[in-house]
Amino acid sequence: MRIKSCPVRIKAAGENEGTDEGVFEAIVAAYNLDSVGDKITPGAFADTLAAWKSAGDPIPVLWSHMSHDPEYHVGEVLEAEERPEGLWVKARIDTEPGTKAAQVYKLLKGRRVTQFSFAYDVEEGAWVDQKDGEGYYELRKLKLYEVGPTLIGANQATELLDVKSADGATMRIAVEGASAAQTDELRQALTGALAVKAGRTLSQKNEERVKEIARLSKELLDSVSSSADDDEKATPVPPETPSPQAEPAAKEAPAGLSPASLRLHSDLAALAAQVSTLTD
């Protein structure tokens, strides 16, 4: 399940704006290109709205996707339809005094919250290339779960990236400041990495690259170790010449690799361990 937001101006909220108390109207999803490179096509909500209507269940209104807390299930959608500017809803929020729902309604009426968000799954979508400008991901068919007001929408600078693992589980990662193309590239890379971890076979090209890294790591480790051994053998130990007036001997440095060599040794060992998980 993904989430997306839309900065809006509430069309109406409250009796003084032509609706009943507790009722508001708003565009909760727009058809323009958004900040993460997605663009919803007109008609993307047609099937899911029909499914909700056929089931006879109201679409939930949640504050900022807080589905885990019943007190933030603040209302229900009364009507929903696709309009030229996007998905329009007319919804009722609970107004019982002292509840979180009543406070959310107060924020809407006071224009202190001006964004709406919705939760969805992509059932049909495709990448669209453009000759003049960057491409975008077209959302052609969506499954709607809920809508609701939110202070700052998640897609202002962040996308929640869902990555499927080999066992069917979903890992969700927040990606900040990336273009749609970069996000898609990251999704593919993570999916490939999870597939390798699950025991799938690497492509021949990638397997050769990984083995080459492993070989170079081993050679560097061997050269660091042998250099240290050679240094120890090449350094003569001077005979002790007792002298009554000699100053106390300085504290001897510990034998073995230098701090720099130790760090290099540690880094190379870590690299070798990483690549071994991909080649063993």
Secondary structure, 3 states (H helix, E strand, C coil): CEEEEEECCCCEECHHHCCCCCEEEEEEEECCCCCCCEEECCCCCHHHHHHHHHHCCCCEEECCCCCCCHHHEEEEEEEEEEECCEEEEEEEECCCCCCHHHHHHHHHHCCCCCEEEEEEEEEEEEEECCCCCCCEEEEEEEEEEEEEEECCCHHHCEEEEEEECCCCCEEEEEEECCCHHHHHHHHHHHHHHHHHHCCCCCCHHHHHHHHHHHHHHHHHHHHHHHHHHHHHHHCCCCCCCCCCCCCCCCCCCCCCCCHHHHHHHHHHHHHHHHHHHHHC
